[in-house]
Amino acid sequence: MAISQWETSQTRHCEHVNLDVNLEARLVYPAEWLPDQAPRVFGHRCSHGMLCNQFAQPACIWAGTNPDHDPFQV
């Protein structure tokens, strides 16, 4: 059976909430009998996304409120 879990990919400072946030990816690992396959990424989120959603203005793609803005893009 496949295993799905959220893993931290980066830690950055977010100006919107003025805190350090964890950028996380939802990875799905294959079943034991398929060990040669890499995990698949099924989603991204921010550890403080719920806090950003309480503000009246849209935040970013990581919070899920503004898909056109990624403040952490290098």
C-alpha positions in Angstrom: 0.0 0.0 0.0 1.3 3.5 -0.9 2.3 5.9 1.9 1.3 9.6 1.8 2.9 12.2 4.1 3.7 15.9 4.2 7.4 16.7 4.3 9.2 20.0 4.8 11.1 21.1 1.7 12.3 24.6 2.8 12.1 27.0 5.7 11.8 30.7 4.7 10.8 34.0 6.3 7.4 35.2 5.1 6.8 39.0 5.0 3.0 38.5 4.9 2.8 37.0 8.4 6.2 38.2 9.5 7.2 34.7 10.7 9.4 31.8 9.6 7.3 29.3 7.7 7.9 25.7 6.4 7.1 25.1 2.8 5.8 21.5 2.6 5.2 19.0 -0.1 2.7 16.1 0.0 4.7 13.0 -1.2 3.2 9.7 -2.0 5.7 6.8 -1.8 5.1 3.6 -3.8 4.1 0.3 -2.2 6.9 -2.0 -1.0 6.7 -4.2 -4.1 7.5 -1.1 -6.3 10.7 0.1 -4.7 12.3 1.5 -7.9 9.8 4.3 -8.4 10.5 7.8 -7.0 7.9 9.4 -4.8 5.2 11.6 -6.5 4.4 15.1 -5.4 0.6 15.6 -5.0 0.5 19.1 -3.5 2.2 22.0 -1.8 1.3 24.0 1.3 2.7 26.5 3.8 2.8 25.7 7.5 1.1 29.1 8.3 -1.4 29.0 5.4 -4.4 29.0 7.7 -3.1 32.2 9.3 -2.7 33.8 5.9 -6.3 32.8 5.0 -7.6 34.8 7.9 -6.4 38.1 6.4 -8.6 40.1 4.1 -6.1 40.1 1.2 -4.8 37.2 -0.9 -1.4 35.9 0.1 0.4 33.5 -2.3 0.3 30.1 -4.0 1.6 28.3 -0.9 -1.4 29.5 1.2 -3.8 28.7 -1.7 -5.3 32.1 -2.0 -3.3 33.6 -4.9 -2.1 31.1 -7.6 -0.3 33.8 -9.5 2.1 34.9 -6.7 5.0 32.9 -5.3 7.1 35.1 -3.0 9.7 32.4 -2.5 10.5 31.8 -6.1 14.2 32.1 -6.8 
